[in-house]
Each structure stands twice: as structure tokens, then as C-alpha cells.
Amino acid sequence: MRIIVCLVSLTSFLLVNFSCHKSAPEPRNTKVVPEGFVPLFNRIDLDGWEVRQPENQDWQVVDGVIDCNPHEGRGDRNLWTAESYGDFELMVDWRIKESPYINRAAKIILPDGTYKRDDSGKEVLIKVPNTDSGIFLRGQHKSQVNIWCWPVGSGEEWGYRTDPAFSPEVRAGVTPKVRADRPVGQWNTFYIVMKGDLLTVTLNRTLILDNARLPGVPAQGPIALQHHGDRKDGEWGASFLQFHRIFIKELNQPSIQ
């Protein structure tokens, strides 16, 4: 009997997980709210979110998902929560819709956060799809959980990894331990835990960052979905992204001193 139960459970597990790898219009379990969490997105409109430009041509709700149709323009074109948050757990479903442009100057990021160099000491440049976005934590661009197509994978903290003012330990800590992204067009899930100045990021059930330190991160601030409007080949790609389930659980933790 145990063997039969195990086989049934394994079959169900495989069906659920392999279904996630299809380019479906929306991820699985769309109506399930995890225990203790509240939704930040109601699947109908952008209630609870705000843009900081009077004209909003970039962010819309399409078929129950937040859709970014990026355009170039001045000012802050990111999509921000109206509320601010301190310590929290955050779950976000996201996918890159398409990546029609190319970045021919992407780099290979090593586990310590530095870039791979050739025998002459020059940074090795590679070609990758040119799409870029991310999730801002506590109101600042610097504490961005990155979404992109570089080989290191999504989940890194660009603002901390590239800042020479921080120690090698800090810069290595904000560099992904493994690439866990699914192919372009498929849904991914971030599970982000922010406590004090420590950040843990899991992508598709794979640990990416483990209690990475973010020195100087504000104690509280809004969350944002990042906008890039560069519809061209180059260094920073347009944010052709969609976001679906966005849930948050606020934690009762001491504030940063």
C-alpha cells in the first residue's frame, strides 16, 4: 500500500511541476493565497500601486496579470506599492514575455561577484537576450532583486555587488549561488525574505541568496517593479515582463538600529 501511495504522490508531483514549464498564460494555483500572506495585486486593476509619472503608458492589467509594455521616457517609470514595508516575506510570480533585442556586452559573473577575465586581463564579453527588470525592496533601486538573462541568473543585487565600497564578503553574498531561471516565456516564482539588513532569495524553490547583508538598506520603504524602456540592442534591455501572484507577509522583527 505504501508503494502505491508513494507512486501516486510522485506522479502528482511530476505532473504539477512539469506543467510549470509550459509557456502557459498564467501560473498554477492562481487563486490560492498562502497562509499568513495577503495579496498585493487583485488581478483586476492597479489598486494599491502607483506610478510617479502623470502618464502611465507602461503598466496595465492584461488578462489578470500586470503587464509591462515599456516605453522610453524621463523620470521614475517604475510601478510602486502605495504602502511601505519593513521586514517581510514576499512571493512574486514573474515571466519574461519575450526578448527581441540583444546585449553583446554581457559579462560572466563569478561566485565572488567579480567578472571573468581572459588571459590578457580583459573582461570576457558574451551575447545574451537583452531584457532587464527587477524588484526594488524598501524603496530604493540599490536593493533590487534583479531579473535578467545573464548567465549568473536572476536574484542578484546589482547595486551591492558592483559597489566597491562594500567588502568582498558582502559582494559575494549578493551574488547568486546558482542559476534557477526558466526559459523566456515561462513563469518563475521568487520567494524573498527581508529581515533587518539580511536578504534571502529563493527562485523556483532553489536557494539563490542566503542571508545576504545589505549594509545601509532603509528600515522601511515601498516595493517596486522595475521599468527599463530601452527598446534596442545594448547594455540595458526593455522590461518585457509580466507579474501575476504577488503576496506579502509582514514580520514583527526589530527595526535596524
N, C-alpha and C positions, 0 to 999 in steps of 0.2 A: 504494500500500500504506500509506504514512504517513497519508493522509487517512482510510482505513478504520480504522486503529488509533486515530487521534485521535477519530473519531466514536464508536467502541466505548467508549473511555475516558470520553468526555464523557457518553455515555448512562449508563454505570455510575455515574459521579459524581452525575448528576442523580437517578438512582433512589435511591441511598443517602441523599443529602441531603434530598430531598423526603420520603422515608419518615420522617425525623426529625421532621417537622412534623405527623405524625398523633398523635392522643391515644392512643398505644399503651400497653399495661400496663407495658412496660419498654423502656428504650432499646436501641439496636443494639449489636452486638458485646459482649454481656453477659459472655461467658466469656473475652475477650481481656484479658490483663494486659500493659500497655505495658512495653517493655524497661526494665529497671532499677528498676521500681516493685514494691511489694508491696501486697497488698490490706489495707485496714483493716476491711473488712466481708466476712464469709464467706457472706452470703446465707441463712444458716440461723438464727443467733441473734445475740445482742449480746455474744458473747465478745470481749473486748478493749475493751469500752466500759463505762461506769459512770454511774449516776445518784447524786445526792447527797441524795436523799430516800429513806426506807425503803420507801415505797410507790411503785411505778412504774406509773402508770395512763396515762402519756403516750406512751411509746415501746415499740413492738413490731415484730416482723418479720412482715410480711404478704406472702405471695406473692413472697418473695425480695427484698423491699425494706424499708428502715427506714421505718416509718410513724409519723408524729406525730399522735396524736389528743389535742389539747391540752385540759387542764383548768386551771382557776384553782386556785391554792394558794400557800402560803408557801414561801420558801426557793428554792434553786437547783434548777430543774427541767430544766436543760439536759442533753444527753447528751454525756458527756466520754470521750475516749480514756483508757485506763488508762496509756498511755505519754506521755512528754513529747518534744517535738521542738524543734530549733533552726532550722537552715537546711534548707529542703526545697522540693520541688516536690509539689504536691497536685492531684489530679484528682477532681472530685466531680460526679456526675450528680444533679440535683435537679429537682423539679417542684412547683408549687403545685397541689394536688388540686382545690381549689375555693376560692371567696372569697365566702361568703354574706353578709358584712357590709360596711358602707360607712364610709369615713373622709371626712367632709365638711370636714376642716380640713387636708388635704394641701397642700403648697406646691410651687412651681416653683423648682427649684434651678438657679441659673445656673452657667456654666462655672467661675467663680471660687469656687464653693461658697456664695455668699450667696443670699438669696431674692429673687425678683422682687417688685417693689412697684408699686402703682398710682400715679396722678398725685398722690394725696394723701400718699403715703409709706407707706401701709399694705401689709403683705404680702398678696399675692394668694393666696386660698384656693380650692382646687378639690376635686372629689369623685373619689375613686378606690376601687377594691376594697380592703378592709381586711384584708390578710393580711401577716404580717411574720415573718421568721426571719433566719437568717444563720449564718456560720461564724466561730467565735472562733479566733483564732490566738495561740499561745504563752500560753494560759491566762488571757486577760483579755477582758472584754466590750468594752473600748475599741478593741481591734484586731479589730473584727468586720467581715467582708466581708458586707455587707447583702444580704438577699433581700426584695423587696417589690414593690409595684405603682405606686410613684410615677413620674412621667414621666421623671425622670433615669435610671431603670433600676437594676438590681441591680449590686452590686460596689463601692458607695461605702463609705467608712469613717466612719460616723456620729460615732463618738467623737472622731475627729480633726477632721473637717470642722466640727463645731459648737463646738469648744473655742476660745474667743477668746484663750487663752494662746499659741496657735501662730500662726506668721507667715502672711500671706496666701498665700505660696508653698506652704506645707505644706497649707493648707486647699484650695487649688485643685488640688494634686497628688492628693488623695484623692477628688476628685470625678470621676465617670465622664466619659469623653470622648464617649461615645455610648451610646444605649440599645440593647442587643442581646438583651433578653429575648424569649422566645417566648410566645405566648398562654397564659393559665391553662389547665392540663390537659396541656400539652406538656412534654417533657423538655428540660432545659438542661444544659450542661456548663461548669463552672468549671475553669480551669487556673490555679493560684495558685503563684507563686514567691516565697518569703520568704528573703532573704539579708541578714544583718545587720539593719539597720533599714529596708531597702528592700523594697517590695512591688510586684509586678507581677501584674495580674489580667487574664485573657482569658476572655470569656464567649462561648460558641458561635463560637469562632475569631475573635472580634473583640476587639482590644485595648481594655481599659477603663481600667486604671491602668497607668502606665509608670514603674517605679522611684519610686513614691511614698514619701516619707520618713515614718516613724512614730517621731518622737522619743520616747525613753524606753521603747520596747517592750522587754519582758523578753527576755533572750537565749535562753530556752527555756521551754517550757510545753506542756500538753496542748492538743488541738484539741477544739472542742465544736460541736455542732449546737444552735442556739438554740431555746428554747421561749418562746412567748407564749401565755397561756391566756385572753385576753380574748375570749370568745365573744359579741361585741356590736358595734354600731356605735360608733365612737370613734376615738381617735388611734392606738392600737396594736392591731393585728389579731391574731387567733389564728393559730397556726402550723400551718395545714392543709397540711403538706408531706410529701413522700416523698423519700428519698435512696436511691440504688442503688449504682453503682460508686463506690467510694472507694479511691483508690490514692495511695501516697506514696513518694517517693524522697528519702532523706536525703542532704544535700550536705555535703561536707567543706569548710566555709568558716570563716575566723577568727571567733571569738566577738566580740560587741560589747564594746568597751573601756569 
